[in-house]
Amino acid sequence: MSGNGGALEEARVPLIDDLASTEKYYENGPLRERVWIEPKKLWRIVGPAIFNRLASYSILVITQVFTGHLGDLELAAISIANNVIVGFNFGLSPKDVAELSGMVAIWMIPLHFSFALQFPLQRFLQCQLKNMVTAWVSLVALAVHGIVSWVLVYRFRVGVVGTVVSMNFSWWVLVFGHLGYTVCGGCPSTWTGFSMEAFSGLWEFIKLSAAAGVMLCLENWYYRILILMTGNLENAKIAVDALSICMTINGWEMMIPLAFFAGTGVRVANELGAGNGKGAKFATTVSVVTSILIGIFFWLLIMILHDKFALIFSASDPVLKAVTNLSFLLAFTVLLNSVQPILSGVAVGCGWQSYVAYINLGCYYLIGVPLWGFHLGVMGIWGGMIFGGTAIQTLILALITLRCDWQKEAEKANLLLQKWSEV
């Protein structure tokens, strides 16, 4: 490279074709054309990502379905080991369930090692618009999981251990599918083989990853702490069942905003990497508006079916009544969650993970958790989560995003790319 000027000029070129638009396009292009093109770019990432997340989530669901046919004890055990919501409530479980859960948890150790490879590989491919690859790999893994589960449970009568082994196997199918595509020529522009150069800039990467990890953990653990506190209420079994049903519904719907979280991060990061601050701002606007419209749809759906959707999970009148009482809060949680992950995706695309970690700590733990002290029961806990945690977090992230100097962020991204080009 001839010098710093050449490095900067090279850094302003999109790293991968078609991932970013030109700066001129966003400055001078007609609004109608921009509104038509940007959603297509977004859905090119988000569409397969939604399918990928739903398929991966369904592996856990299929495991519970097969286990449920083995017996109530086995289903309770796999739920505790598989779902942190139930797992926090060992004190509410009979001794035999807790013992079997401990055994199942040991067999699930390989699953956690697969996460360490699966998620980086998934994001690596996602950043290059290889989303259909991740979707097909997820579909294959889901099909394999159904077949292997049937063989182990019904053919060889392995029992609950068989369902766990099948889940481990299926997640490693995901890992080797993504890894095989990456190293066998699927990404010729970004993967040229193993090299010691991969360790250059490792400390900066660790700092960014640690901040992102803290950001996600602080938010994710908060939901688990809510269940833990619910287990200490009167009529804890009904309270936990009702809150768990709402968490499950919320979890299914969250697959869509989380896909937008990933897609927005990719779009914003690529536009900034191309030196296109206005393009990043427009991509953010399109992502937020699209996700809000989807959130409004599910908000209306829950409000209309507020006394019906719990029948999928339970026929108990006390539980159904408790879920109906919570449905209003669930609907607004879904609505807020249609915005918050997208703004977090903007933060990831801009490299603001450490700031969001502090925001999550303050909103969820310094404001949300203490609201439990008002002794309002499960309604108070859920309300604290919404108004003390998610709502304030969303408001702060929205203000930060609105006040963002996008061109300055693009210049910072270019300087970072220049630094990497000199390595």
C-alpha positions as CSV (number, residue, x, y, z in Angstrom):
1,M,0.0,0.0,0.0
2,S,1.4,3.4,-1.0
3,G,0.6,5.3,2.2
4,N,-2.0,6.4,4.7
5,G,-4.0,8.1,2.0
6,G,-4.2,4.9,0.0
7,A,-5.1,3.0,3.1
8,L,-7.9,5.4,3.9
9,E,-9.3,5.3,0.4
10,E,-9.2,1.4,0.5
11,A,-11.0,1.4,3.8
12,R,-13.9,3.4,2.4
13,V,-14.6,0.7,-0.1
14,P,-17.3,-1.9,1.1
15,L,-15.5,-5.0,2.3
16,I,-17.9,-7.3,0.5
17,D,-19.9,-6.6,-2.6
18,D,-23.6,-5.5,-2.2
19,L,-23.5,-5.3,1.6
20,A,-23.3,-1.5,1.5
21,S,-24.6,1.2,-0.8
22,T,-22.7,4.1,-2.1
23,E,-22.7,7.4,-0.2
24,K,-24.0,9.2,-3.3
25,Y,-27.0,6.8,-3.4
26,Y,-28.1,7.8,0.1
27,E,-27.5,11.5,-0.3
28,N,-29.2,12.0,-3.6
29,G,-31.4,9.0,-4.3
30,P,-35.2,9.5,-4.3
31,L,-36.9,8.5,-1.0
32,R,-39.2,6.1,-2.8
33,E,-36.3,4.2,-4.3
34,R,-34.4,4.1,-0.9
35,V,-37.5,2.8,0.9
36,W,-37.8,0.1,-1.7
37,I,-34.1,-1.0,-1.7
38,E,-33.2,-0.8,2.0
39,P,-35.9,-3.2,3.2
40,K,-34.8,-5.7,0.6
41,K,-31.2,-5.5,1.9
42,L,-32.5,-5.9,5.4
43,W,-34.8,-8.8,4.8
44,R,-32.0,-10.5,2.8
45,I,-30.3,-10.8,6.2
46,V,-33.3,-11.0,8.6
47,G,-35.5,-13.5,6.7
48,P,-33.1,-16.4,6.8
49,A,-32.0,-15.3,10.3
50,I,-35.5,-15.7,11.6
51,F,-35.8,-19.1,10.1
52,N,-32.4,-20.1,11.5
53,R,-33.3,-19.0,15.1
54,L,-36.7,-20.6,15.0
55,A,-35.2,-23.9,13.7
56,S,-32.5,-23.8,16.4
57,Y,-35.1,-23.1,19.1
58,S,-37.2,-25.9,17.7
59,I,-34.4,-28.4,18.5
60,L,-35.1,-27.7,22.2
61,V,-38.8,-27.9,21.7
62,I,-38.6,-31.3,19.9
63,T,-36.4,-32.6,22.7
64,Q,-39.1,-31.7,25.2
65,V,-41.9,-33.2,23.0
66,F,-40.1,-36.6,22.8
67,T,-39.2,-36.5,26.5
68,G,-42.8,-35.7,27.4
69,H,-43.9,-39.0,25.9
70,L,-41.6,-40.8,28.3
71,G,-43.3,-39.6,31.4
72,D,-43.9,-36.6,33.6
73,L,-40.7,-37.1,35.6
74,E,-38.5,-37.2,32.5
75,L,-40.3,-34.1,31.1
76,A,-39.7,-32.2,34.3
77,A,-36.1,-33.2,34.4
78,I,-35.3,-32.1,30.9
79,S,-37.2,-28.9,31.4
80,I,-35.1,-28.0,34.4
81,A,-31.8,-28.9,32.7
82,N,-32.9,-27.3,29.4
83,N,-34.7,-24.2,30.6
84,V,-33.2,-21.8,33.0
85,I,-36.6,-20.6,33.9
86,V,-37.5,-23.9,35.6
87,G,-33.9,-24.6,36.5
88,F,-33.9,-21.7,39.0
89,N,-36.7,-23.4,40.9
90,F,-35.0,-26.6,42.2
91,G,-36.5,-25.8,45.5
92,L,-40.0,-26.2,44.1
93,S,-39.2,-29.6,42.6
94,P,-39.5,-33.1,44.1
95,K,-36.3,-34.8,45.0
96,D,-36.5,-37.4,42.2
97,V,-37.0,-34.7,39.6
98,A,-34.0,-32.8,41.0
99,E,-31.8,-35.9,41.0
100,L,-32.7,-36.8,37.4
101,S,-32.2,-33.2,36.3
102,G,-28.6,-33.3,37.7
103,M,-27.9,-36.4,35.7
104,V,-29.3,-34.8,32.5
105,A,-27.4,-31.6,33.1
106,I,-24.1,-33.6,33.0
107,W,-25.0,-35.1,29.7
108,M,-25.7,-31.6,28.3
109,I,-22.1,-30.4,28.9
110,P,-21.1,-31.0,25.2
111,L,-24.0,-28.8,24.2
112,H,-22.4,-25.8,25.9
113,F,-19.1,-26.4,24.1
114,S,-20.9,-26.3,20.8
115,F,-22.2,-22.8,21.6
116,A,-18.6,-21.5,21.7
117,L,-18.2,-22.4,18.0
118,Q,-21.7,-22.2,16.6
119,F,-22.4,-18.5,17.4
120,P,-19.1,-17.0,16.1
121,L,-19.4,-19.1,12.9
122,Q,-23.0,-18.0,12.5
123,R,-22.2,-14.4,12.9
124,F,-19.1,-14.7,10.6
125,L,-21.4,-16.0,7.8
126,Q,-24.2,-13.6,8.6
127,C,-21.9,-10.6,8.1
128,Q,-21.2,-11.8,4.5
129,L,-24.9,-12.4,3.7
130,K,-24.5,-16.1,3.8
131,N,-27.8,-16.3,5.6
132,M,-29.3,-18.9,3.3
133,V,-26.4,-21.2,4.2
134,T,-27.2,-20.9,7.9
135,A,-30.9,-21.5,7.2
136,W,-30.2,-24.7,5.2
137,V,-27.7,-25.9,7.8
138,S,-30.3,-25.3,10.5
139,L,-33.0,-27.1,8.5
140,V,-30.7,-30.1,8.1
141,A,-29.9,-30.1,11.8
142,L,-33.6,-29.9,12.7
143,A,-34.4,-32.9,10.5
144,V,-31.5,-34.9,11.9
145,H,-32.6,-34.1,15.4
146,G,-36.1,-35.4,14.8
147,I,-34.8,-38.6,13.2
148,V,-32.1,-39.3,15.8
149,S,-34.5,-38.5,18.7
150,W,-37.0,-41.1,17.3
151,V,-34.4,-43.7,16.9
152,L,-32.9,-43.3,20.3
153,V,-36.1,-42.9,22.2
154,Y,-38.4,-45.4,20.4
155,R,-36.1,-47.8,18.6
156,F,-33.3,-48.3,21.2
157,R,-35.3,-47.2,24.3
158,V,-32.5,-45.1,25.7
159,G,-34.9,-42.9,27.5
160,V,-34.3,-39.3,28.6
161,V,-30.5,-39.6,28.1
162,G,-31.3,-40.4,24.4
163,T,-33.1,-37.1,24.0
164,V,-30.1,-35.2,25.4
165,V,-27.6,-37.1,23.3
166,S,-29.8,-36.3,20.2
167,M,-29.8,-32.6,21.1
168,N,-26.0,-32.6,21.6
169,F,-25.6,-34.4,18.2
170,S,-27.9,-31.9,16.4
171,W,-26.1,-28.8,17.7
172,W,-22.7,-30.3,16.7
173,V,-24.3,-30.9,13.2
174,L,-24.8,-27.1,13.1
175,V,-21.2,-26.5,14.1
176,F,-19.6,-28.8,11.6
177,G,-22.0,-27.7,8.9
178,H,-21.1,-24.0,9.3
179,L,-17.4,-24.8,9.8
180,G,-17.3,-27.1,6.8
181,Y,-18.8,-24.4,4.5
182,T,-16.4,-21.8,5.8
183,V,-13.1,-23.7,5.5
184,C,-14.0,-25.6,2.3
185,G,-14.2,-22.6,0.0
186,G,-17.5,-21.1,0.9
187,C,-15.9,-17.7,1.9
188,P,-13.0,-17.2,-0.5
189,S,-12.8,-13.5,0.2
190,T,-12.6,-13.7,3.9
191,W,-11.2,-17.1,4.7
192,T,-7.8,-18.0,3.3
193,G,-6.8,-20.6,5.9
194,F,-5.4,-20.6,9.4
195,S,-2.8,-18.0,10.1
196,M,-1.0,-16.5,13.1
197,E,-2.2,-13.1,11.8
198,A,-5.6,-14.1,13.3
199,F,-4.1,-13.2,16.7
200,S,-3.2,-9.7,15.8
201,G,-5.4,-7.1,17.5
202,L,-6.6,-9.9,19.8
203,W,-6.7,-7.6,22.9
204,E,-9.1,-5.1,21.2
205,F,-11.3,-8.0,20.1
206,I,-11.4,-9.4,23.7
207,K,-12.4,-6.0,25.1
208,L,-15.2,-5.6,22.6
209,S,-16.4,-9.2,23.1
210,A,-16.3,-8.9,26.9
211,A,-18.4,-5.8,26.7
212,A,-20.9,-7.5,24.4
213,G,-21.0,-10.5,26.7
214,V,-21.6,-8.4,29.8
215,M,-24.3,-6.4,27.9
216,L,-26.2,-9.6,26.9
217,C,-25.7,-11.4,30.2
218,L,-27.0,-8.5,32.3
219,E,-30.2,-8.4,30.3
220,N,-30.6,-12.2,30.1
221,W,-29.9,-13.0,33.7
222,Y,-32.5,-10.4,34.8
223,Y,-35.3,-12.6,33.4
224,R,-34.0,-15.6,35.3
225,I,-33.8,-13.6,38.5
226,L,-37.4,-12.7,38.1
227,I,-38.4,-16.4,38.1
228,L,-36.2,-16.9,41.1
229,M,-38.0,-14.2,43.0
230,T,-41.4,-15.5,41.8
231,G,-40.5,-18.9,43.4
232,N,-40.6,-17.1,46.8
233,L,-44.1,-15.8,46.4
234,E,-47.3,-17.3,47.9
235,N,-48.8,-19.9,45.6
236,A,-45.4,-20.1,44.0
237,K,-46.3,-23.1,41.7
238,I,-49.1,-21.2,40.0
239,A,-47.0,-18.0,39.9
240,V,-44.1,-19.8,38.3
241,D,-46.3,-21.7,35.9
242,A,-48.0,-18.5,34.7
243,L,-44.8,-16.5,34.4
244,S,-43.1,-19.4,32.6
245,I,-45.9,-19.6,30.1
246,C,-45.6,-15.9,29.4
247,M,-41.8,-16.2,29.2
248,T,-42.2,-19.0,26.6
249,I,-44.6,-16.9,24.5
250,N,-42.2,-14.0,24.8
251,G,-39.3,-16.2,23.9
252,W,-40.9,-17.5,20.7
253,E,-41.7,-14.0,19.6
254,M,-38.3,-12.7,20.5
255,M,-36.7,-14.8,17.8
256,I,-38.0,-12.2,15.3
257,P,-36.6,-9.1,17.1
258,L,-33.3,-11.0,17.7
259,A,-33.0,-11.6,14.0
260,F,-33.5,-7.9,13.4
261,F,-30.9,-7.3,16.1
262,A,-28.4,-9.3,14.1
263,G,-29.5,-7.8,10.8
264,T,-29.4,-4.2,12.0
265,G,-25.9,-4.7,13.4
266,V,-24.7,-6.0,10.1
267,R,-26.3,-3.3,8.0
268,V,-25.1,-0.4,10.3
269,A,-21.6,-1.8,10.6
270,N,-21.2,-2.3,6.9
271,E,-22.5,1.2,6.0
272,L,-20.2,2.8,8.6
273,G,-17.4,0.6,7.2
274,A,-18.1,2.1,3.8
275,G,-17.9,5.6,5.2
276,N,-21.6,6.1,4.7
277,G,-23.1,7.6,7.9
278,K,-26.3,8.6,6.2
279,G,-26.8,5.1,4.9
280,A,-26.3,3.7,8.5
281,K,-28.9,6.2,9.8
282,F,-31.4,5.2,7.1
283,A,-30.8,1.5,7.7
284,T,-31.5,2.0,11.4
285,T,-34.8,3.9,10.6
286,V,-36.0,1.1,8.3
287,S,-35.1,-1.6,10.8
288,V,-36.9,0.1,13.7
289,V,-40.0,0.9,11.7
290,T,-40.3,-2.6,10.3
291,S,-39.8,-4.3,13.6
292,I,-42.3,-2.0,15.3
293,L,-45.0,-2.9,12.8
294,I,-44.4,-6.6,13.5
295,G,-44.4,-5.9,17.2
296,I,-47.8,-4.1,16.9
297,F,-49.2,-7.2,15.1
298,F,-48.2,-9.5,17.9
299,W,-49.3,-7.0,20.5
300,L,-52.8,-7.0,19.0
301,L,-52.8,-10.8,18.7
302,I,-52.0,-11.3,22.4
303,M,-54.6,-8.7,23.4
304,I,-57.3,-10.4,21.3
305,L,-56.3,-13.9,22.5
306,H,-55.4,-12.9,26.0
307,D,-57.7,-15.6,27.6
308,K,-56.9,-18.3,25.0
309,F,-53.2,-18.7,24.2
310,A,-52.4,-20.3,27.6
311,L,-54.5,-23.3,26.7
312,I,-51.6,-24.5,24.6
313,F,-49.6,-25.1,27.8
314,S,-52.1,-25.8,30.6
315,A,-55.8,-26.7,31.4
316,S,-55.5,-25.6,35.0
317,D,-58.1,-22.9,35.8
318,P,-55.8,-21.0,38.3
319,V,-52.9,-21.0,35.9
320,L,-55.1,-19.9,33.0
321,K,-56.5,-17.1,35.2
322,A,-53.0,-16.0,36.3
323,V,-51.8,-15.9,32.7
324,T,-54.9,-13.9,31.6
325,N,-54.0,-11.3,34.3
326,L,-50.5,-11.1,33.0
327,S,-51.4,-11.0,29.3
328,F,-51.7,-7.2,29.3
329,L,-48.1,-6.9,30.6
330,L,-46.9,-9.6,28.2
331,A,-48.4,-7.7,25.2
332,F,-46.6,-4.5,26.1
333,T,-43.4,-6.5,26.7
334,V,-43.6,-7.8,23.2
335,L,-44.2,-4.3,21.9
336,L,-41.2,-2.9,23.7
337,N,-39.1,-5.9,22.6
338,S,-39.8,-4.9,19.0
339,V,-37.7,-1.8,19.5
340,Q,-35.0,-2.6,22.2
341,P,-33.1,-5.4,20.3
342,I,-32.9,-3.3,17.2
343,L,-31.4,-0.4,19.1
344,S,-29.0,-2.9,20.7
345,G,-28.1,-4.0,17.2
346,V,-27.3,-0.4,16.3
347,A,-25.1,-0.3,19.4
348,V,-23.3,-3.5,18.3
349,G,-22.8,-2.1,14.8
350,C,-21.3,1.1,16.2
351,G,-19.2,-0.6,18.9
352,W,-21.1,0.8,21.9
353,Q,-21.3,-2.5,23.7
354,S,-19.7,-1.2,26.9
355,Y,-22.1,1.7,27.2
356,V,-25.1,-0.6,26.8
357,A,-23.7,-2.8,29.5
358,Y,-23.8,0.1,32.0
359,I,-27.3,1.0,30.8
360,N,-28.5,-2.6,31.3
361,L,-26.9,-2.7,34.8
362,G,-28.7,0.5,35.9
363,C,-32.1,-0.1,34.3
364,Y,-32.5,-3.8,35.2
365,Y,-30.7,-4.1,38.5
366,L,-30.7,-0.7,40.1
367,I,-34.3,0.2,39.1
368,G,-36.1,-3.0,38.0
369,V,-35.2,-5.5,40.7
370,P,-35.8,-3.1,43.7
371,L,-39.4,-2.7,42.6
372,W,-40.0,-6.2,43.9
373,G,-39.9,-4.7,47.4
374,F,-43.3,-3.2,46.9
375,H,-44.8,-6.7,47.4
376,L,-47.1,-6.6,44.4
377,G,-46.7,-10.2,43.6
378,V,-46.0,-11.6,40.1
379,M,-47.7,-8.5,38.6
380,G,-45.2,-6.3,40.4
381,I,-42.3,-8.4,39.3
382,W,-43.4,-8.3,35.7
383,G,-44.3,-4.6,35.8
384,G,-40.8,-3.9,37.3
385,M,-39.3,-5.8,34.3
386,I,-41.2,-3.7,31.8
387,F,-41.3,-0.2,33.3
388,G,-38.2,-0.4,35.4
389,G,-36.0,-2.3,33.0
390,T,-37.1,-2.6,29.3
391,A,-38.9,0.7,29.0
392,I,-36.2,2.9,30.5
393,Q,-33.5,0.9,28.6
394,T,-35.3,1.4,25.3
395,L,-35.8,5.2,26.1
396,I,-32.1,5.7,26.8
397,L,-31.0,3.7,23.7
398,A,-33.4,5.7,21.6
399,L,-32.1,9.0,22.9
400,I,-28.5,7.9,22.2
401,T,-29.4,6.7,18.7
402,L,-31.2,10.0,17.9
403,R,-28.3,12.1,19.1
404,C,-25.7,10.0,17.2
405,D,-23.4,11.8,14.9
406,W,-23.5,9.2,12.1
407,Q,-20.8,10.8,10.0
408,K,-18.4,10.9,13.0
409,E,-19.2,7.2,13.6
410,A,-18.3,6.5,9.9
411,E,-15.0,8.3,10.3
412,K,-14.2,6.3,13.4
413,A,-15.0,3.1,11.5
414,N,-12.7,4.1,8.7
415,L,-9.9,4.8,11.1
416,L,-10.4,1.3,12.5
417,L,-10.3,-0.2,9.1
418,Q,-7.2,1.7,8.3
419,K,-5.6,0.4,11.4
420,W,-6.4,-3.2,10.4
421,S,-5.2,-2.6,6.8
422,E,-1.8,-1.8,8.2
423,V,-1.5,-5.0,10.3
